[in-house]
Amino acid sequence: MSNPTLAQQRAFFETFGFIKLPGLLKNEIDTIIAEFEAVFPDKGLKHDGKKRTSVIPFVDQRPVLSALLDHPGIVEAVSNLIGPDFNYVGSDGNYYTGDTGWHRDSLYRNGLYLKVAFYLDPVGKDTGCLRVIPGSHTDEGVKIWPGAMVPDSQHLWGRAASEVPYYPLENTPGDVLIFNHRVFHASSGGNHQRRMFTMNLGRRAQAPEEIDDLISYVSYHMHGHKVPSPYGKAMVETASPARQVHLTQVPEFWAAGLEHYKLRTK
Ligand SMILES: O=C(O)CCC(=O)C(=O)O
């Protein structure tokens, strides 16, 4: 992808389910890494390399990280894919340990959700970069390989998870990846302190079916993670009017999401 136009970027995303924005944050990546590192001790967490350490929500913990929601390059790319009034629907920050199995992040039919991912270490195809299966987000892809979690590649195709064909999103810190939640993704060969964080964003819900999906999203991905309020203090207190556009629908459907959560977990 050499200097694609916005229309080409959107067509690529719609066809394959992901885009990469090389070097978008290269000028600010040192500050971002320092901010990332500061969150974990603030939360009393120390990664021991034995299992994943994560903080949810993540960018909400620091004004500088919250401001990624205002970054002109990110706003332009995301607005191009899902409209300028997109919703911010949570984030996570992680030290990963080892491999991540094949999964989708969510599988809504009406709502359109994507993840913006920031890998903070150089990662290659066998050293923990994100592996994606192009096209697996489409309705056809979902029909061929259904389900959101832990698909059994051995049963389906007689192949181990590591032998499933994929496209490697190799990464230099400062690159930004965006992928549709419905795309199957995994990673393999990473070390025991692979640093990455993400922001989840969704198309503004308008039709009743999209609102149902948003309520379900808030139920599973926010109340399900015991997130205490729609957004963190830093995110809300530093929000410009432009950012506030992305922060309205989750509070609006927060209570409905909680009801949904209570019904499905009682
Ligand atoms: O980098 C990884 O190991 C996996 C990341 C991932 O699955 C995700 O953010 O949804």
The ligand as a Gaussian input file, in Angstrom:
#p B3LYP/6-31G(d) Opt

LIG

0 1
 O       -1.082000      -9.185000      19.924000
 C       -1.708000     -10.160000      20.293000
 O       -1.180000     -11.155000      20.811000
 C       -3.207000     -10.243000      20.115000
 C       -3.948000      -8.960000      20.123000
 C       -5.414000      -9.198000      20.058000
 O       -5.865000     -10.292000      19.857000
 C       -6.347000      -8.107000      20.212000
 O       -5.974000      -6.988000      20.565000
 O       -7.543000      -8.336000      20.006000

